[in-house]
Amino acid sequence: MMGKLLLNWNVCVILAVVAAYLAIPYKALGQVTELEQVQMLVQTTDELDNSEEESKDEEVDNTEGDSLRIVVTGEEGSRYVVPNATTGTRTDTPLRDIPQSIQVIPREVLEDQQVIRLEDALRNVSGVTPSGGDPRGPRFNLRGFNDATILRDGFRLSGTNSNLVPQDLSNIEQIEVLKGPAAIVFGAVEPGGAINLVTKQPLSEPFYEVGLRVGNRGLIEPSVDISGPLTEDGRVLYRLNALYRTEDSFRDFDPDIERFFIAPVVSWQISDRTDLTIDFEYIDQQNPGDFGIAAIGDEVADIPFNRSLGEPEDIVTTEYLRSGYRFEHRFSDNWKVRNAFSYANRDERLTNAGSNFLDETTGDLSRNFQLFEFEQEFFELQTNVVGKFATGSIEHTLLAGVDLRRRDEFTLAGNDFLTPAPLNIFNPVYGQTPRPDFDTLPALFDGDFQLDFLGVYLQDQITFADNLKLLAGIRYETFEQERVVEPSPFFPGLDSTQTDDAFSPRIGLVYQPIEEVSLFASYSRSFSPNPASSFSTDFLDPEEGEQYEVGVKAEFLDGRLAANLAYFDITLQNVSTPDPNNPLFSVAIGEERSQGVELDVAGEILSGWNIIANYAYIDARITEDNSDLEDNRRFNVPEHNVNLWTTYDIQDGPLEGLGFGLGVNYVGERFGDNANSFQLDDYFLTNAAISYKRDNWQAGLNIRNLFDIDYIESTSGGRRNIYPGEDFTLIGSFSIEF
């Protein structure tokens, strides 16, 4: 029955109302209304706008109605504080009113740090660390759990247990990180939380920006960002972001890192109450097929961190395309319907010399050449209704909706088992074994996978009083997954199907003893299909997580400085563990628990002096297992993690426009695998920047890893695939607006 409901996506799209919410919150009206001697002009507009094209303008994106433009002629609010977000509730809600930790990284931080990689951007949020430096796409550990869900404007960039889609930040307005289970709003996700990349939207005034980045490893990155109206009445707007990037790897590989990215967006104000946005993204990239280095004994092997354990010609190429629409119709000032659809396709090919076994005494690594061809398609349809009403003195914001989602995968793998390609990691000699023609070899694995979801949810944000708010909601989700593997000389044929469902509730309370302080407590659950197989080839029971969280949010200096302090306790059940009788298969009897404290601070301390800082203490352990791992720490999760970034811009005088930045990243010791058989050393990085802004142009120089420290950024959880971090990195940037 589930398959019939979800099978015909074309019918779903044709019957759907062409819709979506258009607004992305940027800066709060409350920030500027509290400033002394500020004069402002409030104009109601019907189109989206951003603040970046006018140095003294701020826009409040009000998803509950029209947009507001506030022209500020006095002191500006903090560039680093974003008081509203949609990720936590699917409604535009002040962060102080949400009983769950949500951190937002605004565009200003990304520009000040000249961030290229998502891994570097997320250092600005507590409790987030990279979880494997796979060249096909980033993975993240959030609150002690792997594979945090990554979204773009609320749509999944990748499926559950498969966060390997390339990310580009050139068209990102802000990054919103929801901590803890997020099943009520996003369905089946990992219990650590979700990372939502919020894209730039079209502007109502002409905007043209050209940029260039150059760096010490041959980095060259020209880019454009242009926007404005397409019609005289301003009802049709557009925005286009595009870039080309080429760079040498800091590791010893021949292929360059190359990327072409383009992302056009068109929005149409059909009427005063109806809006439509259509967007498109395309990425064509190649990366070295780099799968890191290895461990010997209880530590990482003592070899140069730039040394490849594959072959220098190993390469992975990826084409990624995403397209969709968002439509919104407002029946009144209090009720509206939103509908959105997204389609994505990822096509990937990897050829490399894959490692099998390392003789830790001699350093001899057994390898075989391997091929992976991978195609993945995502279909996602979201429809919901948002309404505001009151029952007596109690105010409600009601959200009700339905989601449909499909993920299709095709995987073809080859391995030249009969031709070994050994390498000594201490004295490597490359090119001794010719790369095979995989077209002449039998397939190692040829399989298809399909995963369908249907979710229905109801949420109510209840305001009992100005200082007492309740958030309650529940989601019902059912899924069907099927795996079909063609027979081969290495694997028998396989056809497995599973259907299951779950209810995922969330409830939280916010109490504000004074306007600037919010005390909150919440309970939430998560639910995720388990991709592992038992000896009988059946799928395992879904993983189920739950979180208890308490904390306090505070605003200082008239809202220019914000802080979030939280304690969390997350338990994940039905974790797959090796079957003791059949080690190649799994059983779902594992349990993991993560507890910790997080502190995030962001904003403006003094005029021109901005800061974003965080600290996380996380104790993530395996609490139940059948292979002597109980009480072991989860791999790649440091107990202590500290990040700081601060900038100062000279406000007046002959040096006005000159800015300086300084930052540090500290990551404590971590275990490299769940067996805790080896350890990754702690590390401390120093970053710096200098910039100059004048009229319509700006230039900057950013340095990451200033003292060229050798460090391990992440590991995939085994004794190989250990990924060194980037060495000394210098990025020069220049941009000009027309």
N, C-alpha and C positions, 0 to 999 in steps of 0.2 A: 504493500500500500504506500509506504514511504517513497519507494522509487517512482511509483506512478505520479505522486503529487509533485515530484521535483523534476521529472524527466524532461518535459518540454519547456525549456527556458525561453524559446522564441515566443510561445504563447504567453508566458508570464510577462515578457517585456511589452508585447503588443497591448495586453490588457491593462498594464500598469499606467497609472497617471504619471505623466512625465514631470517628476518633481524632486525637490531636495531643499534642505536648509542651506542658505547661501552665506550666512554670516559667520565670521570668525572674530571673536573678541580680541581687541587689541589693548586698549587702556581704559581705565574706569573713569566715569564722570566724577565719581567721588574724590578722586585724587586732586582734581583742579578746583573743585568747588570749595575746598577747605583752605586753599592758599589765600593769603591776605593780599588785598589790592589787585586782584586779578579781574580783568575785564574780559568778558567773553560774549560771543555771538553764537546762539544756538539756531541752527537751520535744519529743518526736517528735509531729508533727501530720500529719494526712492532708489538710489543706486549704491552699490558698494563703493567704498573709497578706502584708502590707506593713508597713514600719516607720513609716510616716508618721502613723498614728493614735496612737502612743504615743511620747512624747518621748525615752524612754530605751530603747526596744526596737529590736533589729535582727533582720532575718530573713535567713537564707541560703536561697535557693531552689535546692534540689538536684535537678536534673533527672534524676539517676541514681537517685533513690529518694524518700524522704519529705522533707518540709520540716523545717527546724530553726528553732526560735525561741530566741534567746539574750537573756535579760533581763540587762542590764548595769547594775550598781549603782555602777560607778566611772566613769572617764573614757571618753568616747565616742571612736570612731575618726573619721577625717576624713570630712566630709560630701561632699567633692569627689572621693574615690577610690572607684572601683568595680573590684575586682580580678578579677572573673570576667565572661565574656561568652559568648554562644552563637553570635554572628554569624560568627565565623571558622571554626568547625568543626561547627556544628549540635549540639554537645554542650557541657554546662556545664564550661568549662575555664578555669583561671587564665590571665590575659593573659600572665603571665611564662613560661608553657609553650607559647605559640603563636609559631611562627617567622615572624610577619608583623605589621606594624604595625596595631594596632587601638586607637582612642581612644573613650572612653565619656564622654558628657555626662550626668551624673545629674540627677534632677528638682530637686535643691537648687540647682544652677546656674541652671536655667531660672526658678525662683522668685525667686532673688536678683536676677536681671537683668530679671525681668518680661518675658520674651520672648514676643512674639506671632507674629513671622514666623520661619520656618525659616531664612531667610537670616541673621538675627541669631544664632540658636542655633549655627549651624555656624561662626561666627567663633571659637568655642572649640576648633576643631580645625585643626591645621596643614595647609596645602596645599589648602584648600577655599575657593573663591570663587564668587559667583553668576555664572552664564553666561547673561545675558539676563533682563531683568525683565518677561517676558511676563505680562500680567494673568491669563492662564488658569491659570497654575501655575508654580512655581519650577523652574529648571534650575541645575545646579551643575557647576563645573569642579573635578575632583579629580585631583591630581598631573599637571595640564597637559592633561587630556582632558575634552571636553564630555560632557554628559548622563550624569553618574554615576547609576547605577541607584538608585532610591528604593524601599524596602520598608517594609512595616508588619507586624511580627511574622514576618518572613521571607517574606512574600508581596509580589509586585510591586504597587505602587500605579499603575504605568504601564509601558508596554511599551518595548522597546528602541527608541531614537531618538524617544521620545515622552513625556518626563517633564513633563507639563503637568497633572497632577492636583492640585487644591487640597489643601493640607495643614493640619491643625489640631493644635495641641500641647496642648490642654486635657486630653486623656486619655493623655498620653505620660509614661511612667515614666522612661525614659532613651533616649538616642540613641547607637547604636553605629555607628562608621565603620570599615569594613574597607578598608585601603589596598591598591591594586594589584589585579591580576586575581583575580576571585572565582568563576570558572567552575565549579570543583570543587563548590562548595556551592550556587550559584545559577544555574548554566547560563549562557546567552548574556547577557553583560553587557559594559559598556564597560571598557576596561583600567585606568582610573583607580581603580576601586573601587566600593563599594556603601555606601549610607546606610540603616541599619535603624532604624525608629522602633518602640520597644518599648512596648506599651500597658500601662496600669494594669490590675491584676487584682482580682477580688473579695477582700474582707477577711473574716476569720472573726468579727470583733467589729464591732458597729454603729459606723458612722462617717458623720458628716453635716457637710459643709462648704459654706458659701455665700460667694461672693466677688463683688467688684465692682471693675472698673477704669474710670477716667475719665481723659481726656487733653485736650491743648490743641487738637486739631483736631476737637473734638466727639466724641471717643471715649467711648462708653458700652458697657460689657460686663459684664452680670450673668452669673454662672455658678453651677452646683451640682456637687458631687461627693459622692455618697452610696453607702454600701455596707453589707453585713452579711449575716447568714443569713436564708434564706427559710423554713427548717424548724427545728423544735425540736432535732433531732439535729445540726444544723449541716452536714449533707451537701450542701445546696443553698445556694449563695451568689450574691449579685448585686453588680453595681456599675453606677452610672449617672453619666455625665458629660454635661452639656449647657450650652450658652451661646448668647447672642445678642449680636452685635457690630454697632455702627454707627459710622462714622467718615467724616470728610471727607478727600478726597485732598489731598495737599500740592501737587498739580499742578492746573491750572485746568480742572477738569471738573465738570459738573453732577451726575452720578449719585454718590450716596454709596457708600462701601464697606459692604456689609451681608453678614452671615453668620449663619445658624442652624445649629447643630451639636448632634447628639445621638448618644450611643454607649452603649447598654446591653450588659452582659455577664452571662451566667449560667454558673456552674460547678456540676457535679454529681459528687460522689464516689460513683460507682455502687457501688464496693466498696473494700476496703482496697488493691486493686491496680489499680483501673480508674477513670479520670477522664474527664470530658467537659466541654468548654467551648464555648459557643455565643456568638458576638458579632455585633454589628450596628453600622454607622455610617451616618450620613446628613448630608450637607452641602447646603445651599441658599444660594447666594451670588450677589452681583452686584458687579462691579468696573467702574470706568471702562475703556473700550477704549483704553488708553494704550499707545502703541508708541514713546514716547520722542521724542528730538530728533535732529538731523542733524549731520554734519561738513562743514566747509568748509576746503579746503586740507589742511593737516597737523594740524588741531586741531578740537575741537568748536566748533560755531558760537557766536559771541558773542551769545547771547540769554539772557533770564532762564530759569533752569532749571525754573521752574514753568509755562512756556509750552507749550500744547498745539499740536501740528502737525496734529492731526485736528480734529474738531468737538467742542465741549463736551458734546454729548449722546451721544457714542460710548459704547457699553456692551457688556459681555459678561456673560451669565448662565450659571450652571452648577448642575446638580443631580448629586450624586455619592452613590452608594449602595454599600456594601460589607457582605457578610455571609459567615459561614462557621462552621466548627466545628474543634475540635482534640480529639483523642482519644488516650489513652495507656493501654496495658495492660502491667503489669510481671509477666512470667512468674516472675521471681525477683529477688533483690537485684541481679543482674548482667545480666539480659537483659530487654529490653522492646521493644514495637512501638509506633510512633507513626504516626498518619494524620491528615491535615488537608486541608480543602477551603476554597477562597475563591472567591466570586463578586463581581465589581464591575461597576458600570455608571456611565458618565459621559455626560451629555447637556448639550450646550453650544450657545449661540447668540451670535454676535458680529456686530455691525453697527458699521462705522466708516468714516471717510474715509481710505482707504489712500493712502499716498504712492507716487509712481512715479519721478519724476525731479526733481532739484533743480538749478536754474541757480545755481551758486555765485557768480556775478558779481552777479546782481540779487537773489538770495534768493527767486525765484519757485519755488514747489513745485507740481508738477502732481499732482493727486489725482483719485481716482474713489471713489464710494461702493461698498462691498463688503459682502457677507454671507457668513458661514460658519456652517453648521449641522453639528454633529459629534456622533456617537454612538459610544461605544466600550464593548465588553464584554470582561471578563477572566474566564477560568475556570482555576483552578489546583488540582491535586490532588497532594499529597505523601505518600509512604509510605516509612518507613524502619525499620530494626531497629538497635538499639544493644546491643552486648554487651561485657562485660568478662571477660577470661580471662588466663591466664598460660601461657607455654611455658617451663618451667623457672623461671629467675629473671627472665625478661623479661615485663613486663606489657603488655597490649594493651587498647585501647578501639576496638572495631571499629564502623564505621558503614557500612551498605549500604542503598541505597534506589533508588526510581524516582520521577520527577516527570513529570506531564503538564500541559501548559499550552496554552491557546488564547487568541488575541486577535482579536476581530472589530471592524472599523471601518467606519463609513459616513460619507462626507463629501459635503456639498452646498455648492457655492460659487457665488456670483453676483457680477457686477461690472457697473456701469453705465458701460461704456466710452464710450458716445455722449454722456454728459453730464459734461464736465469740471467739477471743483470746485477751481479754483486757490486758492493761499494764499501770501502773502508772509510769510516767517518773521520778517522784521524789523518788519513793520507789518501784523499779521494783522487781517483783517476776517472774522468768522465769519458763518455763516448766509446767504451769498449764493446758494447753490445748494440747492434743496429736496432732501430725502432721498427717493429713489425708492421705489416699491412693487415689491419684488423678485418678488412673485407674478405680475407682468405681464411680467417679463423672462425670456429664456431662461437656463438654467443655464450657468454657465461650466464647472463641473466637477461630475460626479455619478459617484462611484466607491465601490467596496467593496474592503476589504483584509482578508485572513485570514492568520494566522500560527499554525502549530501546532508544538509542541515535544514530543519524548519524550527524557528523559534518564535514564541509569542510572549510578550512581556507587558507588565503593568507597573507603573511607578507613580508615587504621589509625594510631592514636596509640600509639606504641611507647615504653615507658620501659625503657631498658637499665639505668639506675641512677638514683638519686635526683637526680643532677645532669646526666644525659644523656638527651635525648628526641628522637625522630624522628617527624615527621608526613609521611605519604605517602598519596597518593590519586590516583585517575584517574576521569574522567567521560567517558562517550560520549553524545553528543547528536546527534539528527537533527531536522531541521526541514523544513517545507514552507510556502512562502508563495505567495499568489496575489493578484493585483490585477486587478480588472475595472472598466473605465471605460466608461460609456455614451457613445455618440456625441453630439456637440453641435456647434453652429455654430463652436465655437472649438477643439475637440479631436476627433480621430478616435476610434473605439472601440478598446479595448485589453483584452487578456486574456493576462496573463503568469503563469507558474508556475515555481517553482524548488524543487528538493529537494536538500539537501546535508547533510553530517554532519562531525563533528570529534571528536577525542580531546583532552581538556584535562587534563594532569597537574599535580600540585603536589607538591613535596618540600621539606622544610625540617628543619633541625637546631637544637636548643637545647642550649647547654652553660652550666652554672651553676657557675663556679669557687668562688663563695661563695653562700650562700642568698639574699642580697639582689640579686645581679647575674645577668642572663641575657644571654648572647651568642647571637645567632641569625643564620642565613643561610637563604635560601629561593629557589626558582625556581618560577614559576607561569605559566600561560598563560590567555588569554581568547579568546573566539570570539563573533562577533555577526553576524547577517544584515545585508546591506547593502541599504537601501531604494532606492538610486538605480537608474536605468535607463540602459541603453546605447541607442545609436541604433537598434538592432534591437528595442528595447522589452524586452529580457531584463533580469532582475535581475543585478547585479554579483556577483562572488565575495564570500563573507563576509569581514569584517575579522578579522584574527588578531593578537593581541597577546601579548607575553611580557615578564616582569619578572624581574630579578635584584635581590635586596634583602639587605643586611646591616645589622645594628644591635645595639644594646645596650639592655636594659631594666633599670631599677634601682629599688629601694625604699629609702627612708630613714625615719628617725624611727619605727621599729617599724611600718613599712608605712603610715604616715599621709601620706607624700609619695611620689609615683611619677613616674618620668621615662622617656621613650622617645626614643632618638636613632637615626635610620635614614638610610641612603643607598640610593637606588633608581635603577634604569635600566630604562625601559620603551620598547619599540618596537612600533609599530602598523603593520601592512602591509595592503595592498589598500584603502587609503583612496581614496574616490572623488574624482576631479579632472575638470574640464571637458574634454570631448572637443574637441581642437583643430579638428577638421573639422566638428563639429556642436555648437556651444557650449550648446545647450539640453539636451544629454545628457551622460553621464559615462562615464569609464573608470576601472577600479580599478588604477591603477598608482602611487598615492601612498604615501608612507611618512612617519610622524612619530615623533619620538623625544623623550622627556622624561627628564631626569636631575636629581637634586636631593638635598638634605639637609633633613630635618625634625627638629624638636625639640619635644616636648610635655612639660609639667610640670604636675602637678595635685596638690593635697592641702592639708594643714594644716602651717604652719610653726611656729606656736606655738598654744597653746590659744586658740581663738576667731579666729585669723588664718588665713584660707583664701586659696588662690591657684590660678588656672588660667591658663597662659601657653603660647604656642607661637611658633615661628619656622619659616619655610620659605624655602629658596632653590630655585628651580625654573628650569631652562633647557630650555624646550620649543620644539622647532624642527621645521620641515618639511624632511625629509632627501631626499625624492624627489618630483618633481612635473614636469608637462609645460607649466607656464605661468609660468616664471621666478620661482617662489616658493621655490626651494631655498635653504636656510639662513635663511629668514625665521623670525621668532619666531611662535609660535602666538598667536592673538588672545586678549586678555582674561586672559593669564597673567602676573602680575607676577613679576619675578625675586625680589623680597624682599617678605615679608608677615609682620607681627608683630602679635600680639594679647596683651593682658594684662587680667586682671580679678582684683581682690583685694578681700576684705571683712574687716572686723573687727567682732566682736560683743563688747560688754562683758560679762564673765562674772559679776561680782558687784557688790555695793554698790547704792546708790540708783538708779544708771543701768543696772542689769542689764536686758538685753533690747534695749538700744539698739545699732543696728548701722550701719556706714558702708561704702560700696562705691565703688571708683574703678577705671576701666578706660580703655584706649586701644586703638585699631585703626589700624595703619599698613599701607597698600597702596601698593606702589611703582608706578612708571610702567609702562604696558602699551600695546601696540599695539591699535588698535580693529578691525583686520581682518588676515587672513592676508597681504594684499598689503603690510602695514606702511605704508599710505598716510597714516595719521594716528595720533596718539598721545593717550592718556588720561593726564592728570596724576596724580601721586601725591597721596595725601591722608592726613590724620592727624585722627582723631576722638577726642574725649574724652567719657567717659560717667561718670555718678556716681549714687549712691543713698544714701538714708537710710531706715532701717526701725526699727520698734519691735515687739517681741513680748512679749506678756504673757498668761499663763495660756492661754486657748483662743482668743485672737485676735491678729491682727497687722496692721500698717499700714505702708505704704511709699510712697516717692516716688522715682521713677527718671527720670533725664534721659539721653537719647541725643543725640549731636551737640551737646554743651553750648555750644560757641562758634558754632553755626549755620554750619558750613562748607559751601560749595558743592562738590559732588564728583560724579563719575560712578561709579556702583556697578558697572555692567556694560554689555556690548554684545552683540548677537547676531551680530556678525562682519561687518557691512556698514557703509556710510556713513550709513545711517539705522538706526532702532531702537537708539538709544543712550540708556541709562536713567540719569537722575540719581538720586542717593540721597536719602533723607529728610532734611529740614531739622531744626531744633531740635524735639525730641519730649519731651513731659512726660507721664508716666504716674503717676497716683496709684492705689494699690491698697489694698483692705481685705478681709480674710477672717476668718471666725469658724467654729469647730468646735463641734458640739453633742454 
